[in-house]
């Protein structure tokens, strides 16, 4: 499976309004319905002693619904770094579960 161009879509958490990202717009010839992907954001202090250092930290999450397996990326300060790590984790899931990547 070759690398696909991913278009991220911004949404928000229904409870606290923090940004959440997921993607659609994968290659139209491929569907990956059993693999879910989301990036969540958490606002907290970068430095515990500095109340003005509050910022968003991003964590990627990839889950295979049918196999009930899930993995998280490490926490990132920059969204682009988290997107790259989440995409790599998604590609790994596509390699691990090739039967769930179906051509239309």
N, CA, C and O of each residue as an XYZ file, in Angstrom:
416
protein
N       0.847     -1.176      0.000
C       0.000      0.000      0.000
C       0.891      1.237      0.000
O       1.734      1.399      0.882
N       0.710      2.082     -0.960
C       1.539      3.284     -1.033
C       0.990      4.369     -0.121
O      -0.180      4.350      0.263
N       1.861      5.316      0.215
C       1.477      6.401      1.111
C       0.392      7.259      0.462
O       0.479      7.615     -0.713
N      -0.631      7.581      1.255
C      -1.765      8.331      0.763
C      -1.690      9.776      1.245
O      -1.114     10.058      2.296
N      -2.266     10.671      0.485
C      -2.371     12.076      0.869
C      -3.528     12.195      1.852
O      -4.648     11.790      1.540
N      -3.269     12.748      3.038
C      -4.279     12.826      4.080
C      -4.700     14.273      4.287
O      -3.858     15.159      4.432
N      -6.005     14.504      4.301
C      -6.581     15.827      4.564
C      -7.180     15.794      5.964
O      -8.178     15.112      6.198
N      -6.575     16.528      6.893
C      -7.047     16.561      8.270
C      -8.235     17.509      8.395
O      -8.277     18.550      7.740
N      -9.192     17.148      9.233
C     -10.389     17.948      9.467
C     -10.419     18.339     10.940
O     -10.282     17.488     11.819
N     -10.599     19.637     11.205
C     -10.631     20.128     12.576
C     -12.055     20.108     13.106
O     -12.995     20.510     12.419
N     -12.199     19.637     14.333
C     -13.473     19.657     15.037
C     -13.209     20.118     16.460
O     -12.169     20.716     16.735
N     -14.130     19.847     17.356
C     -13.872     20.201     18.754
C     -14.489     19.152     19.666
O     -15.459     18.480     19.315
N     -13.896     19.037     20.843
C     -14.380     18.123     21.852
C     -15.744     18.619     22.334
O     -15.873     19.801     22.652
N     -16.754     17.770     22.400
C     -18.084     18.244     22.788
C     -18.186     18.665     24.252
O     -19.129     19.361     24.630
N     -17.228     18.252     25.078
C     -17.321     18.552     26.498
C     -16.567     19.815     26.897
O     -17.094     20.646     27.637
N     -15.331     19.964     26.410
C     -14.553     21.134     26.836
C     -14.167     22.069     25.694
O     -13.534     23.098     25.933
N     -14.532     21.738     24.472
C     -14.282     22.622     23.342
C     -12.858     22.641     22.823
O     -12.551     23.432     21.931
N     -11.970     21.794     23.349
C     -10.601     21.753     22.846
C     -10.610     21.162     21.437
O     -11.492     20.371     21.103
N      -9.643     21.537     20.616
C      -9.613     21.038     19.234
C      -9.399     19.530     19.170
O      -8.687     18.949     19.988
N     -10.031     18.917     18.181
C      -9.809     17.514     17.851
C      -9.649     17.446     16.351
O     -10.274     18.214     15.620
N      -8.824     16.539     15.890
C      -8.564     16.400     14.459
C      -8.759     14.947     14.066
O      -8.404     14.036     14.815
N      -9.319     14.740     12.898
C      -9.430     13.421     12.313
C      -9.246     13.599     10.819
O      -9.090     14.728     10.353
N      -9.259     12.543     10.072
C      -9.112     12.736      8.641
C     -10.036     11.860      7.838
O     -10.382     10.739      8.211
N     -10.409     12.418      6.740
C     -11.125     11.732      5.690
C     -10.362     12.117      4.427
O      -9.235     12.603      4.510
N     -10.949     11.910      3.292
C     -10.259     12.291      2.071
C      -9.066     11.417      1.757
O      -8.155     11.831      1.039
N      -9.068     10.198      2.298
C      -8.011      9.271      1.907
C      -8.189      8.975      0.427
O      -9.186      9.374     -0.174
N      -7.249      8.294     -0.145
C      -7.342      7.925     -1.567
C      -8.719      7.327     -1.838
O      -9.094      6.349     -1.193
N      -9.483      7.890     -2.777
C     -10.843      7.404     -3.024
C     -10.923      5.933     -3.434
O     -11.993      5.331     -3.346
N      -9.825      5.351     -3.875
C      -9.862      3.941     -4.267
C      -9.671      3.003     -3.075
O      -9.702      1.783     -3.237
N      -9.476      3.560     -1.887
C      -9.218      2.744     -0.700
C     -10.126      3.211      0.439
O     -10.317      4.411      0.636
N     -10.678      2.263      1.179
C     -11.432      2.607      2.391
C     -10.822      1.868      3.573
O     -10.408      0.716      3.443
N     -10.769      2.513      4.699
C     -10.206      1.898      5.898
C     -11.221      2.088      7.021
O     -10.988      2.849      7.960
N     -12.343      1.392      6.915
C     -13.449      1.628      7.831
C     -13.211      1.086      9.227
O     -13.785      1.613     10.180
N     -12.401      0.068      9.389
C     -12.213     -0.535     10.706
C     -11.146      0.176     11.535
O     -10.986     -0.130     12.717
N     -10.418      1.114     10.942
C      -9.338      1.802     11.646
C      -9.745      3.251     11.888
O      -9.948      4.016     10.945
N      -9.860      3.619     13.159
C     -10.235      4.982     13.530
C      -9.021      5.792     13.929
O      -8.090      5.263     14.537
N      -9.024      7.078     13.591
C      -7.891      7.959     13.865
C      -8.408      9.278     14.425
O      -9.367      9.848     13.906
N      -7.766      9.759     15.486
C      -8.118     11.073     16.033
C      -6.891     11.653     16.744
O      -6.067     10.922     17.293
N      -6.793     12.973     16.718
C      -5.789     13.694     17.508
C      -6.555     14.534     18.510
O      -7.445     15.298     18.138
N      -6.212     14.393     19.773
C      -6.854     15.187     20.809
C      -5.868     16.227     21.333
O      -4.653     16.075     21.213
N      -6.422     17.284     21.915
C      -5.598     18.351     22.478
C      -5.984     18.552     23.937
O      -7.152     18.433     24.307
N      -4.995     18.856     24.749
C      -5.221     19.129     26.160
C      -4.491     20.416     26.522
O      -3.299     20.552     26.248
N      -5.193     21.353     27.132
C      -4.572     22.599     27.555
C      -4.037     22.412     28.965
O      -4.767     22.052     29.888
N      -2.741     22.668     29.105
C      -2.100     22.609     30.422
C      -0.828     23.431     30.398
O      -0.415     23.938     29.355
N      -0.228     23.553     31.539
C       0.991     24.356     31.650
C       2.194     23.607     31.115
O       2.359     22.412     31.357
N       3.027     24.324     30.387
C       4.289     23.747     29.920
C       5.269     23.671     31.088
O       6.014     22.701     31.230
N       5.254     24.706     31.916
C       6.099     24.758     33.109
C       5.183     24.867     34.319
O       4.380     25.797     34.403
N       5.291     23.941     35.247
C       4.380     23.903     36.400
C       4.436     25.178     37.237
O       3.431     25.568     37.833
N       5.585     25.827     37.290
C       5.736     27.022     38.128
C       5.281     28.310     37.439
O       5.224     29.356     38.087
N       4.955     28.263     36.143
C       4.600     29.461     35.386
C       3.146     29.381     34.900
O       2.853     28.655     33.951
N       2.230     30.127     35.549
C       0.823     30.050     35.140
C       0.561     30.611     33.741
O      -0.490     30.324     33.169
N       1.465     31.390     33.176
C       1.282     31.949     31.835
C       1.774     31.015     30.737
O       1.679     31.343     29.554
N       2.296     29.859     31.120
C       2.830     28.936     30.120
C       1.785     27.925     29.649
O       2.147     26.884     29.101
N       0.518     28.205     29.849
C      -0.555     27.307     29.422
C      -0.612     27.238     27.890
O      -0.606     28.264     27.209
N      -0.667     26.026     27.373
C      -0.739     25.830     25.922
C      -1.355     24.483     25.621
O      -1.576     23.675     26.523
N      -1.632     24.240     24.347
C      -2.200     22.966     23.927
C      -1.094     21.944     23.669
O      -0.057     22.259     23.086
N      -1.338     20.730     24.112
C      -0.467     19.599     23.819
C      -1.312     18.567     23.078
O      -2.464     18.331     23.441
N      -0.743     17.952     22.042
C      -1.482     17.076     21.133
C      -1.029     15.623     21.275
O       0.158     15.339     21.436
N      -2.004     14.708     21.213
C      -1.732     13.275     21.270
C      -2.549     12.585     20.187
O      -3.752     12.820     20.073
N      -1.909     11.739     19.396
C      -2.598     10.976     18.359
C      -3.066      9.632     18.893
O      -2.454      9.058     19.794
N      -4.160      9.137     18.323
C      -4.767      7.888     18.754
C      -5.241      7.141     17.518
O      -5.967      7.693     16.692
N      -4.828      5.882     17.392
C      -5.267      5.029     16.281
C      -5.831      3.753     16.892
O      -5.210      3.138     17.759
N      -7.016      3.363     16.428
C      -7.688      2.189     16.995
C      -8.243      1.308     15.882
O      -8.822      1.788     14.907
N      -8.051      0.013     16.058
C      -8.684     -0.965     15.172
C      -9.936     -1.437     15.892
O      -9.852     -2.106     16.921
N     -11.089     -1.089     15.354
C     -12.361     -1.326     16.033
C     -12.650     -2.810     16.265
O     -13.037     -3.201     17.367
N     -12.464     -3.628     15.245
C     -12.828     -5.039     15.353
C     -11.860     -5.833     16.226
O     -12.286     -6.728     16.957
N     -10.582     -5.524     16.163
C      -9.578     -6.262     16.950
C      -9.426     -5.688     18.352
O      -8.731     -6.268     19.186
N     -10.071     -4.553     18.619
C     -10.013     -3.875     19.910
C      -8.574     -3.605     20.342
O      -8.204     -3.822     21.496
N      -7.783     -3.135     19.405
C      -6.422     -2.725     19.729
C      -6.298     -1.230     19.438
O      -6.905     -0.710     18.502
N      -5.504     -0.557     20.255
C      -5.345      0.887     20.099
C      -3.956      1.297     20.563
O      -3.368      0.670     21.445
N      -3.444      2.357     19.954
C      -2.144      2.900     20.335
C      -2.218      4.416     20.328
O      -2.979      5.022     19.573
N      -1.401      5.013     21.196
C      -1.272      6.464     21.272
C       0.130      6.865     20.825
O       1.086      6.105     20.982
N       0.239      8.060     20.271
C       1.557      8.627     20.021
C       2.017      9.269     21.317
O       1.251      9.349     22.278
N       3.242      9.719     21.351
C       3.658     10.503     22.506
C       3.012     11.879     22.402
O       2.394     12.201     21.387
N       3.149     12.677     23.425
C       2.550     14.005     23.442
C       3.452     14.989     22.699
O       4.673     14.961     22.856
N       2.845     15.858     21.892
C       3.595     16.829     21.098
C       3.118     18.244     21.393
O       1.941     18.475     21.669
N       4.053     19.188     21.329
C       3.713     20.604     21.486
C       3.192     21.192     20.185
O       2.409     22.142     20.204
N       3.619     20.638     19.053
C       3.260     21.182     17.750
C       2.348     20.205     17.007
O       2.624     19.007     16.934
N       1.272     20.735     16.465
C       0.282     19.918     15.772
C       0.877     19.177     14.583
O       0.561     18.004     14.378
N       1.722     19.822     13.798
C       2.300     19.162     12.617
C       3.130     17.946     12.995
O       3.111     16.943     12.282
N       3.860     18.020     14.107
C       4.635     16.863     14.564
C       3.705     15.715     14.950
O       3.977     14.555     14.642
N       2.612     16.047     15.624
C       1.657     15.023     16.032
C       0.961     14.406     14.821
O       0.727     13.198     14.788
N       0.632     15.225     13.830
C       0.008     14.699     12.612
C       0.932     13.698     11.923
O       0.487     12.632     11.497
N       2.220     14.039     11.813
C       3.173     13.145     11.150
C       3.288     11.815     11.907
O       3.308     10.750     11.290
N       3.363     11.877     13.231
C       3.474     10.658     14.033
C       2.192      9.829     13.953
O       2.246      8.600     13.905
N       1.049     10.496     13.940
C      -0.228      9.785     13.858
C      -0.394      9.133     12.493
O      -0.892      8.011     12.401
N       0.014      9.819     11.436
C      -0.047      9.236     10.100
C       0.858      8.008     10.005
O       0.488      7.013      9.383
N       2.039      8.074     10.618
C       2.944      6.922     10.612
C       2.321      5.749     11.366
O       2.427      4.602     10.933
N       1.672      6.036     12.494
C       1.003      4.984     13.258
C      -0.161      4.400     12.462
O      -0.385      3.190     12.490
N      -0.896      5.243     11.759
C      -1.981      4.786     10.893
C      -1.450      3.856      9.792
O      -2.041      2.812      9.517
N      -0.331      4.243      9.167
C       0.267      3.404      8.119
C       0.700      2.054      8.686
O       0.592      1.027      8.016
N       1.192      2.062      9.926
C       1.581      0.808     10.576
C       0.352     -0.090     10.777
O       0.421     -1.299     10.555
N      -0.758      0.503     11.192
C      -1.997     -0.278     11.343
C      -2.455     -0.828      9.996
O      -2.965     -1.946      9.930
N      -2.283     -0.066      8.932
C      -2.641     -0.563      7.600
C      -1.773     -1.753      7.211
O      -2.251     -2.676      6.552
N      -0.502     -1.744      7.611
C       0.381     -2.890      7.334
C       0.006     -4.087      8.210
O       0.052     -5.229      7.753
N      -0.368     -3.827      9.479
C      -0.714     -4.920     10.397
C      -2.041     -5.584     10.042
O      -2.210     -6.789     10.229
N      -2.977     -4.794      9.531
C      -4.313     -5.302      9.220
C      -4.654     -5.047      7.755
O      -5.572     -4.280      7.464
N      -3.927     -5.679      6.825
C      -4.158     -5.400      5.394
C      -5.532     -5.851      4.913
O      -6.029     -5.318      3.921
N      -6.153     -6.802      5.574
C      -7.476     -7.265      5.148
C      -8.561     -6.222      5.389
O      -9.644     -6.302      4.809
N      -8.269     -5.237      6.249
C      -9.251     -4.193      6.546
C      -9.052     -2.961      5.683
O      -9.707     -1.939      5.887
N      -8.155     -3.057      4.726
C      -7.965     -2.023      3.720
C      -8.502     -2.588      2.422
O      -7.825     -3.357      1.740
N      -9.715     -2.206      2.086
C     -10.403     -2.818      0.963
C     -10.450     -1.863     -0.230
O     -10.775     -0.686     -0.073
N     -10.132     -2.359     -1.393
C     -10.294     -1.563     -2.611
C     -11.773     -1.482     -2.958
O     -12.503     -2.464     -2.832
N     -12.203     -0.324     -3.389
C     -13.610     -0.162     -3.769
C     -13.892     -0.777     -5.124
O     -15.027     -0.731     -5.598
